[in-house]
Amino acid sequence: MPRRARLDAPGTLHHVMVRGIERRRIVNDVADRKNFVKRLAELCVDTKTRI
């Protein structure tokens, strides 16, 4: 049974975690990490989200 959608009101705080399956690494090296952070930063700008 799917989870019910959460309320998402402007200004609401969210605790977000990024974790690989079975707690595996989600980035393999410095280049992967830099790419991940860069893409995350771009999404934050596009969606007006602050981290």
Protein Blocks (a to p, Z undefined) as FASTA:
>chain_A
ZZddddddehiacddddddehhiafbfbfklmmmmmmmmmmmmmmnopaZZ
